[in-house]
């Protein structure tokens, strides 16, 4: 679709893409099967300025667990990068009640090396999962902190069940390059699901 002003085409999607980039380049995919974690230890380098992880139907092995991530500056030998984050959540029950939007003070981090929650508590029913994305910006910079943002929706096992729409953002407060990322549940395994890694050209 072209962008127009006063009836005159300024530029269309093709010229915009060639001028500003924006192509998704597939890098790799990981499929969980009762996996303790999923790690991406290659493909995150200076090739692209932005990387996107798409997670699809992540299913936990137990109820009330959180989907989490952390970064590494040593190719995955350790995952304990200092980070500061923010987290808020919108939710609504299947009964049509108890809709709410709230900042989650217990889900953020302040100069912590802990794993960061991406989701709220997940349900482990056979039809429950979470799906969403995590953007990581310029991970190879040795000048700036490394910003990230995510959005995730998950089914939560309550009575009745809830949908939780979670928004998280922050930065790795480290000027070393982030060269690996690890995903896990707060406890137990990732029973099933896929995570796909793309670069933005």
Rosetta silent file (secondary structure, phi, psi, omega in degrees, C-alpha in Angstrom):
SEQUENCE: XXXXXXXXXXXXXXXXXXXXXXXXXXXXXXXXXXXXXXXXXXXXXXXXXXXXXXXXXXXXXXXXXXXXXXXXXXXXXXXXXXXXXXXXXXXXXXXXXXXXXXXXXXXXXXXXXXXXXXXXXXXXXXXXXXXXXXXXXXXXXXXXXXXXXXXXXXXXXXXXXXXXXXXXXXXXXXXXXXXXXXXXXXXXXXXXXXXXXXXXX
SCORE:     score description
SCORE:     0.000 S_00000001
   1 L     0.000  129.444 -179.953    0.000    0.000    0.000 S_00000001
   2 L   -78.374  151.598  171.448    1.421    3.370   -0.980 S_00000001
   3 E   -97.123  129.077 -174.027    1.637    6.309    1.385 S_00000001
   4 E  -125.530  155.622  175.062    0.119    9.391   -0.215 S_00000001
   5 E  -141.789  121.662 -178.352   -0.088   13.119    0.472 S_00000001
   6 L    54.502   35.834  175.770   -2.429   15.392   -1.494 S_00000001
   7 L    81.511    0.153 -178.465   -2.967   12.611   -4.006 S_00000001
   8 E  -109.318  131.201  178.283    0.739   12.206   -4.812 S_00000001
   9 E   -70.101  122.542  176.789    2.653    9.022   -3.998 S_00000001
  10 E   -84.624  -55.345  172.579    5.571    9.840   -1.720 S_00000001
  11 E  -160.339  154.043 -179.974    6.958    6.307   -1.509 S_00000001
  12 L  -108.438 -179.756 -176.434    5.572    2.809   -1.548 S_00000001
  13 H   -59.807  -37.567 -178.930    6.438   -0.291    0.454 S_00000001
  14 H   -63.042  -48.709 -179.790    9.079   -1.394   -2.019 S_00000001
  15 H   -69.264  -32.358  178.126   11.040    1.839   -1.937 S_00000001
  16 H   -65.513  -44.789  179.813   10.568    2.084    1.814 S_00000001
  17 H   -62.982  -40.950 -178.740   11.963   -1.412    2.343 S_00000001
  18 H   -70.013  -28.964 -178.947   14.950   -0.744    0.096 S_00000001
  19 H   -83.771  -33.968 -173.374   15.647    2.528    1.853 S_00000001
  20 H  -117.619   -3.545 -176.165   15.133    1.485    5.452 S_00000001
  21 L    79.177 -153.652  177.264   15.428   -2.296    5.474 S_00000001
  22 L   114.110    2.944  177.859   12.873   -4.266    7.440 S_00000001
  23 L   -78.745  134.260  174.371   13.150   -7.751    5.925 S_00000001
  24 E   -82.106  125.731  179.332   12.879  -10.654    8.365 S_00000001
  25 E  -112.191  114.765 -179.725   15.749  -13.091    7.853 S_00000001
  26 E   -67.115  133.866  179.363   15.213  -16.550    9.330 S_00000001
  27 E  -111.763  -54.215 -178.292   18.213  -17.739   11.361 S_00000001
  28 E  -163.013  166.467 -179.950   17.209  -20.815   13.358 S_00000001
  29 E  -139.558  140.975  176.396   14.403  -22.677   15.108 S_00000001
  30 E  -126.364  136.229  179.606   14.316  -24.758   18.296 S_00000001
  31 E  -115.332  125.455 -179.030   11.565  -27.199   19.261 S_00000001
  32 E   -85.108  144.930  172.732   11.040  -28.121   22.908 S_00000001
  33 E  -149.814   93.532 -173.492   10.199  -31.632   24.062 S_00000001
  34 E    49.998   47.851 -174.583   10.306  -31.895   27.858 S_00000001
  35 E   -95.692  135.074  177.006   13.300  -29.531   27.631 S_00000001
  36 L   -64.851  -31.872 -179.845   14.900  -27.919   30.665 S_00000001
  37 L  -164.321  168.569  170.404   15.679  -24.865   28.522 S_00000001
  38 E  -125.827  124.659 -178.355   16.147  -23.569   24.977 S_00000001
  39 E  -119.125  140.102  171.609   19.407  -21.781   24.223 S_00000001
  40 E  -113.750  102.760 -175.364   20.493  -19.788   21.193 S_00000001
  41 L  -107.982    3.897  174.872   24.290  -19.755   21.301 S_00000001
  42 L  -143.314  160.843  178.656   24.935  -18.886   17.656 S_00000001
  43 L    89.636   -6.498  177.481   23.453  -16.498   15.120 S_00000001
  44 L  -107.500  101.002 -174.520   23.360  -13.500   17.486 S_00000001
  45 L  -152.136 -157.043 -175.867   26.183  -11.229   16.330 S_00000001
  46 L   -84.778    5.033 -178.976   26.881   -7.987   14.489 S_00000001
  47 L   -61.379  -41.408 -177.974   25.144   -9.138   11.292 S_00000001
  48 L  -125.487  153.939  177.891   21.888   -7.427   12.265 S_00000001
  49 L   -87.733  -14.892  178.783   20.980   -4.487   14.493 S_00000001
  50 E  -142.760  138.928  176.577   17.776   -6.137   15.701 S_00000001
  51 E  -124.196  144.925  177.781   16.831   -9.736   16.445 S_00000001
  52 E  -126.570  128.536  171.130   13.362  -11.153   17.101 S_00000001
  53 E  -102.504  121.414  172.984   12.542  -14.364   18.928 S_00000001
  54 E  -102.465  124.330  175.858    9.031  -15.645   18.202 S_00000001
  55 E  -110.238  132.998 -169.940    7.750  -18.222   20.684 S_00000001
  56 E  -126.742  119.152  176.322    4.799  -20.330   19.606 S_00000001
  57 E    51.972   52.061  174.225    2.603  -22.481   21.875 S_00000001
  58 E   -72.830  120.258 -175.003    5.093  -22.757   24.722 S_00000001
  59 E  -116.695  124.379 -178.623    3.581  -25.345   27.065 S_00000001
  60 E   -83.092  162.188  177.794    4.884  -25.797   30.640 S_00000001
  61 L   -84.503  -12.735 -177.711    5.217  -29.088   32.477 S_00000001
  62 L  -145.931  157.377  178.218    3.466  -27.695   35.570 S_00000001
  63 L   -69.107  155.306  168.802    0.859  -25.114   36.530 S_00000001
  64 L    65.049   27.469  175.833    1.637  -21.575   37.697 S_00000001
  65 E  -100.965  155.371  179.833    5.120  -21.351   36.148 S_00000001
  66 L  -103.903  142.281  171.231    6.565  -18.303   34.373 S_00000001
  67 E   -85.228  131.210 -169.678    8.273  -18.270   30.971 S_00000001
  68 E  -135.375  165.410  173.385   11.642  -16.493   31.398 S_00000001
  69 E  -147.303  163.276  172.176   14.819  -15.439   29.594 S_00000001
  70 E  -152.498  164.567  179.481   18.352  -14.236   30.241 S_00000001
  71 E  -113.929  168.308  179.945   21.350  -13.197   28.174 S_00000001
  72 E  -136.195  147.129  174.074   25.015  -14.157   28.052 S_00000001
  73 L  -111.289    6.613 -178.775   28.224  -12.325   27.187 S_00000001
  74 L  -131.875   41.441  175.034   30.355  -15.492   27.020 S_00000001
  75 L    61.487   26.628  175.496   28.591  -17.581   24.340 S_00000001
  76 L    95.099    5.439  175.741   26.308  -19.280   26.834 S_00000001
  77 L   -66.217  -37.540  175.643   28.803  -20.377   29.471 S_00000001
  78 L  -138.999  150.257  176.673   26.881  -18.264   31.991 S_00000001
  79 L  -125.891   89.511 -176.506   23.535  -16.457   31.914 S_00000001
  80 L  -157.172   51.999 -179.534   23.699  -13.700   34.501 S_00000001
  81 L   -83.499  135.527  178.500   23.739  -10.321   32.759 S_00000001
  82 L   -65.147  132.486 -177.471   22.718   -7.338   34.900 S_00000001
  83 E  -144.739  152.618  171.145   19.381   -5.937   33.769 S_00000001
  84 E  -124.700  132.726 -170.137   16.716   -3.402   34.726 S_00000001
  85 E  -139.654  169.785  175.064   13.166   -4.050   33.515 S_00000001
  86 E  -137.254  151.481 -172.503    9.525   -3.050   33.686 S_00000001
  87 E  -151.132  126.365  170.191    6.432   -5.286   33.469 S_00000001
  88 E  -137.906  164.604 -166.630    2.689   -4.711   33.183 S_00000001
  89 E  -144.930  139.255  169.406   -0.225   -6.970   32.430 S_00000001
  90 E  -113.046  141.666 -177.678   -3.781   -6.922   31.100 S_00000001
  91 E  -145.912  158.368 -179.216   -6.092   -9.786   31.999 S_00000001
  92 E  -159.738  140.130 -176.700   -9.653  -11.017   31.558 S_00000001
  93 E   -91.277  160.258  178.245  -11.466  -14.160   32.639 S_00000001
  94 L   -65.976  -18.807  177.775  -13.431  -16.571   30.470 S_00000001
  95 L   -82.250   -4.630  179.746  -16.543  -15.633   32.460 S_00000001
  96 L    84.741   13.757 -178.786  -16.234  -12.050   31.199 S_00000001
  97 L  -118.368  172.881  171.726  -15.385  -10.632   34.626 S_00000001
  98 L    60.404   35.216  171.874  -12.332   -9.303   36.465 S_00000001
  99 L   -70.570  139.157 -177.366  -10.771   -7.457   33.577 S_00000001
 100 E  -158.245  153.761  170.344   -7.789   -5.407   34.753 S_00000001
 101 E  -128.731  128.917 -175.593   -4.610   -3.638   33.672 S_00000001
 102 E  -153.127  145.713  169.177   -1.857   -3.265   36.262 S_00000001
 103 E   -73.397  135.723 -176.905    1.836   -2.671   36.719 S_00000001
 104 L  -105.668   91.953 -175.602    3.388   -5.789   38.241 S_00000001
 105 L   -64.838  -25.186 -179.451    5.975   -4.594   40.744 S_00000001
 106 L   -82.794   -4.941 -177.745    6.908   -8.153   41.675 S_00000001
 107 L  -104.229   -8.559 -179.360    7.774   -9.025   38.054 S_00000001
 108 L   -92.218  169.064  179.739   10.341   -6.305   37.302 S_00000001
 109 L  -128.409  148.154  176.969   14.063   -6.298   38.051 S_00000001
 110 L  -130.387  102.130 -179.209   16.384   -3.528   39.217 S_00000001
 111 L    53.391   51.893 -178.146   20.060   -4.162   38.466 S_00000001
 112 E  -117.253  149.258  175.402   19.547   -7.891   38.840 S_00000001
 113 L   -96.903    3.642 -177.935   21.247  -10.838   37.137 S_00000001
 114 L   -68.663  163.979  171.999   18.173  -13.061   37.625 S_00000001
 115 L   -67.607  141.911 -179.067   16.099  -14.468   34.782 S_00000001
 116 E   -96.484  131.801  174.067   13.380  -12.062   33.639 S_00000001
 117 E   -68.271  136.903  172.498    9.739  -13.187   33.433 S_00000001
 118 L  -102.397  -38.597 -177.463    8.144  -12.812   30.010 S_00000001
 119 L  -108.909  169.976  162.667    4.734  -14.295   30.875 S_00000001
 120 L   -82.529 -175.169  179.731    2.430  -14.375   33.876 S_00000001
 121 L   -58.992  131.961 -175.932    1.729  -17.691   35.577 S_00000001
 122 E  -100.699  149.144  172.160    0.910  -20.248   32.896 S_00000001
 123 L   -87.026  147.229  179.710   -1.637  -23.036   32.909 S_00000001
 124 L  -106.840   12.633  173.829   -0.483  -26.572   32.139 S_00000001
 125 L   -55.792  157.329 -174.691   -3.836  -27.863   30.873 S_00000001
 126 L   -60.539  -24.870 -179.920   -3.464  -29.773   27.612 S_00000001
 127 L  -103.757   10.961  179.955   -4.830  -26.820   25.616 S_00000001
 128 L   -95.822  147.759  176.800   -2.879  -24.078   27.465 S_00000001
 129 L  -168.760  179.236  170.179    0.250  -22.347   26.165 S_00000001
 130 E  -130.642  148.741  177.129    1.854  -18.945   25.634 S_00000001
 131 E  -140.559  149.131  179.553    2.853  -17.234   22.397 S_00000001
 132 E   169.947 -154.035 -176.725    4.577  -13.936   21.708 S_00000001
 133 E  -151.014  159.681  173.690    7.863  -12.298   20.831 S_00000001
 134 E  -134.024  122.195  174.955   11.034  -10.773   22.224 S_00000001
 135 E   -97.728  133.253  174.707   12.942   -8.036   20.370 S_00000001
 136 E  -121.611  124.290 -172.614   16.655   -7.583   21.152 S_00000001
 137 E  -103.164  128.159  172.784   18.275   -4.423   19.815 S_00000001
 138 L    44.666   58.733 -174.002   21.902   -4.106   18.661 S_00000001
 139 L   -67.547  -17.601 -178.176   23.267   -6.899   20.878 S_00000001
 140 L   -92.244    1.207  178.709   26.826   -6.544   19.529 S_00000001
 141 L   -62.475  135.279  173.264   27.225   -2.902   20.551 S_00000001
 142 L  -108.169   14.941  178.585   30.191   -2.297   22.835 S_00000001
 143 L  -111.028  -42.380 -170.523   29.060    1.293   23.464 S_00000001
 144 L  -112.347  160.379  167.833   25.456    1.111   24.611 S_00000001
 145 L   -64.011  163.032 -175.237   23.258   -0.935   26.930 S_00000001
 146 E  -108.543  109.053 -177.998   21.168   -3.550   25.056 S_00000001
 147 E   -79.653  150.823  174.302   17.447   -2.777   24.978 S_00000001
 148 E  -147.603  151.044  175.251   14.746   -5.429   24.682 S_00000001
 149 E  -139.052  148.920  176.658   10.945   -5.481   24.566 S_00000001
 150 E  -144.853  158.631  171.301    8.478   -8.356   24.621 S_00000001
 151 E  -142.094  138.167 -173.413    4.793   -9.081   24.467 S_00000001
 152 E  -148.683  140.239  172.611    3.229  -12.402   25.364 S_00000001
 153 E  -118.915  134.089  178.770   -0.232  -13.864   25.791 S_00000001
 154 E  -139.269  154.440  171.855   -0.847  -16.950   27.888 S_00000001
 155 E   -85.614  134.602 -177.129   -3.707  -18.994   29.270 S_00000001
 156 E  -117.110  130.179 -173.703   -3.738  -19.003   33.059 S_00000001
 157 L   -83.700   91.310  173.847   -5.212  -21.867   35.034 S_00000001
 158 L  -127.568 -170.603  176.666   -7.677  -20.292   37.452 S_00000001
 159 L  -124.279  100.450   -1.451  -11.393  -20.802   38.042 S_00000001
 160 L   -78.899  175.065  178.313  -12.440  -19.724   35.477 S_00000001
 161 L   -63.958  155.743  179.826   -9.369  -19.600   33.217 S_00000001
 162 E  -119.987  155.181  161.424   -7.854  -16.226   32.326 S_00000001
 163 E  -101.773  132.138  177.967   -6.093  -14.707   29.356 S_00000001
 164 E  -117.633  123.101  178.118   -3.003  -12.711   30.395 S_00000001
 165 E  -109.069  107.599 -170.551   -1.455  -10.178   27.990 S_00000001
 166 E  -108.560  136.875  179.477    1.981   -9.292   29.355 S_00000001
 167 E  -120.687  125.479 -179.087    4.255   -6.414   28.329 S_00000001
 168 E  -135.152  143.338  175.940    7.897   -6.380   29.418 S_00000001
 169 E  -152.615  161.874  178.558   10.810   -4.124   28.496 S_00000001
 170 E   169.337 -160.482  178.060   14.236   -3.217   29.804 S_00000001
 171 E  -150.317  146.616  166.927   17.927   -3.338   29.058 S_00000001
 172 E   -76.567  117.093 -176.191   20.990   -5.421   29.726 S_00000001
 173 L   -87.338   68.605 -174.687   23.130   -2.912   31.612 S_00000001
 174 L  -153.779  133.258  178.573   26.376   -4.128   30.066 S_00000001
 175 L   -91.834    0.924  169.215   28.491   -2.778   27.223 S_00000001
 176 L   -74.948  154.384 -178.874   29.840   -6.226   26.384 S_00000001
 177 L   -72.181  140.893  173.161   28.122   -7.867   23.435 S_00000001
 178 L   -87.983  115.926 -173.944   25.182  -10.175   24.139 S_00000001
 179 L  -120.751    5.673  176.316   25.945  -13.310   22.102 S_00000001
 180 E  -156.695  150.053  179.766   23.561  -15.930   23.519 S_00000001
 181 E  -136.064  138.122 -178.447   20.017  -16.044   24.928 S_00000001
 182 E  -123.111  135.873  175.936   18.402  -18.718   27.091 S_00000001
 183 E  -115.206  142.656  178.986   14.693  -19.410   27.659 S_00000001
 184 E  -158.608  170.609  169.451   13.293  -21.533   30.489 S_00000001
 185 E   -91.278  157.964  179.408   10.359  -21.972   32.845 S_00000001
 186 L   -64.323  -23.902  173.442   10.657  -20.671   36.406 S_00000001
 187 L  -158.335  149.117  179.426   10.463  -24.318   37.482 S_00000001
 188 L    78.120 -169.002 -173.783   10.113  -27.570   35.592 S_00000001
 189 L  -101.035  163.096  162.785   10.465  -28.120   31.862 S_00000001
 190 E   -84.186  104.557 -172.707    9.258  -26.540   28.656 S_00000001
 191 E   -68.073  -37.344 -178.774    7.023  -29.451   27.762 S_00000001
 192 E  -161.670  168.506  177.755    6.442  -28.383   24.129 S_00000001
 193 E   126.645  169.227  179.793    6.596  -25.404   21.787 S_00000001
 194 E  -129.741  148.739  170.586    8.867  -23.685   19.301 S_00000001
 195 E  -127.512  127.578 -178.872   11.074  -20.590   19.340 S_00000001
 196 E  -113.608  135.616 -179.854   12.144  -19.057   16.026 S_00000001
 197 E  -109.811  128.576  177.211   15.007  -16.561   15.696 S_00000001
 198 E  -127.010  149.550  166.236   15.011  -13.897   12.981 S_00000001
 199 E  -104.022  153.746  176.882   17.289  -11.002   12.148 S_00000001
 200 E  -106.914  118.202 -176.288   15.959   -7.754   10.688 S_00000001
 201 L   -86.095    0.000    0.000   17.864   -6.669    7.605 S_00000001
